[in-house]
Amino acid sequence: MTLLPYSVAPVGAAAFEAVSLAEAKAQARVLHDSDDDLLTRLLAAAREQVEEDAGLAIVQRTWRQTLDQFPACDDYIEIKRRPLVSVQSINYQDADDDQQTWDDAEYVVDVDRQPGAVLLAHDADWPDTRDGRNAVTINFTAGFASAAAVPERAVQAILLLAAHWYAHPEAEIVGSITAELKLGYDRLIRLLRKERYP
C-alpha cells in the first residue's frame, strides 16, 4: 500500500463537548466556580488531543482531508477520522491547475469500513491532478452525534488529560503528561484505535 501525504482538520467549531464541566470538576476535585472557564478550555483541548491520538472525530462535524495526489496503485483512500458518516465532495486541481469537483458516480463511500474509505467505482479511474501539495480535498462528516454516544474510553481519556493539565499547569503549556498518567492514557488510546464504531 502506498502511503499518501495528507492532513486532516475540522471545519468550524464543535457543537458540543463529550464531557461536561460538572464531570471535569468532579474528576479534578474542584469545588469552586472560579476556574470554570479554564476547565472548559482544558476539556476542549483534551478532546482535540484524544481525537488526534486515537484518529477519532469525537464530535460529529465536517472535516477536510487534503492529499497531494490520488493513489497511484490502491483503489481506495482511507478517511483519517472515525466514525465516518458521509462524504460531501471530493475536489481536485486537474493537470491544468483548474479546480474540479469529482463526479460522485465515480466513487463509492464505505462507512462500514473501519476507518471509512472512498473506493473507486467499477471501471472508474482516479482523476489526473497537478503536481504539488494539497491537490486533492475531501470534505466529509465524521463523529458521534451526541455526548451520550461518545465511547466511555474516550470520555475517560478526556477526563484524565483535562484533570492532569488542571493540576499541572506547566503540562498544559508544553502539552505533555506525566509518566504515571501516560500508561493509562496510552492504553485507552490503543483500545480506542482498535474499536469499531457504528
Long-range contacts (C-beta under 8 A, 24 or more apart in sequence): 1-73, 1-74, 2-71, 2-72, 2-73, 2-74, 4-67, 4-68, 4-69, 4-71, 4-77, 5-67, 5-68, 5-133, 6-65, 6-66, 6-67, 6-68, 6-80, 7-65, 7-66, 7-134, 8-63, 8-64, 8-65, 8-66, 8-80, 8-81, 9-63, 9-64, 10-57, 10-61, 10-62, 10-63, 10-64, 11-61, 11-62, 11-63, 11-64, 11-139, 12-61, 12-62, 14-44, 14-47, 14-59, 14-61, 15-59, 15-60, 15-61, 16-59, 16-146, 16-147, 17-43, 17-44, 17-47, 17-59, 17-147, 18-47, 18-58, 18-59, 18-144, 18-147, 18-150, 18-154, 18-155, 18-158, 19-43, 19-46, 19-47, 19-147, 19-155, 19-158, 19-159, 19-162, 20-147, 23-155, 23-159, 24-159, 24-162, 24-163, 24-166, 27-159, 27-160, 27-162, 27-163, 28-162, 28-163, 28-166, 28-167, 30-166, 35-166, 38-166, 39-162, 39-166, 42-161, 42-162, 42-165, 42-166, 42-172, 43-158, 43-162, 45-161, 45-162, 45-165, 45-172, 46-157, 46-158, 46-159, 46-160, 46-161, 46-162, 46-165, 47-158, 49-161, 49-175, 50-154, 50-157, 50-158, 50-161, 50-189, 50-192, 51-81, 53-189, 54-154, 54-157, 54-189, 54-192, 54-193, 55-80, 55-81, 55-82, 55-115, 55-193, 56-81, 56-82, 56-143, 56-154, 56-192, 57-81, 57-82, 57-83, 57-142, 57-143, 57-144, 58-143, 58-144, 58-150, 58-154, 58-158, 59-143, 59-144, 60-85, 60-141, 60-142, 60-143, 60-144, 60-145, 61-141, 61-142, 61-143, 62-88, 62-139, 62-140, 62-141, 63-139, 63-140, 63-141, 63-142, 64-137, 64-138, 64-139, 64-140, 65-137, 65-138, 65-140, 66-134, 66-136, 66-137, 66-138, 67-134, 67-135, 67-136, 67-138, 68-132, 68-133, 68-134, 68-135, 68-136, 69-129, 69-131, 69-135, 69-136, 70-126, 70-127, 70-129, 70-136, 71-126, 75-119, 75-120, 76-110, 76-117, 76-118, 76-119, 76-120, 77-117, 77-118, 77-138, 78-115, 78-116, 78-117, 79-115, 79-116, 79-117, 79-118, 79-138, 79-140, 79-142, 80-115, 81-115, 81-140, 81-142, 81-143, 82-114, 82-115, 82-116, 82-142, 82-197, 83-111, 83-114, 83-116, 83-142, 83-143, 83-144, 83-197, 83-198, 84-109, 84-111, 84-115, 84-116, 84-117, 84-140, 84-141, 84-142, 85-111, 85-140, 85-141, 85-142, 85-143, 86-111, 86-140, 86-141, 87-118, 87-138, 87-139, 87-140, 87-141, 88-139, 88-140, 88-141, 89-138, 89-139, 90-118, 90-136, 90-137, 90-138, 90-139, 91-136, 91-137, 91-139, 92-127, 92-129, 92-135, 92-136, 92-137, 93-129, 93-130, 93-132, 93-135, 93-136, 94-127, 94-128, 94-129, 94-130, 95-128, 95-129, 95-130, 96-130, 97-130, 100-127, 102-127, 114-196, 114-197, 116-140, 116-142, 144-197, 151-192, 151-195, 151-197, 153-188, 153-191, 153-192, 153-195, 154-188, 154-192, 156-188, 157-185, 157-188, 157-189, 157-192, 160-184, 160-185, 160-188, 161-185
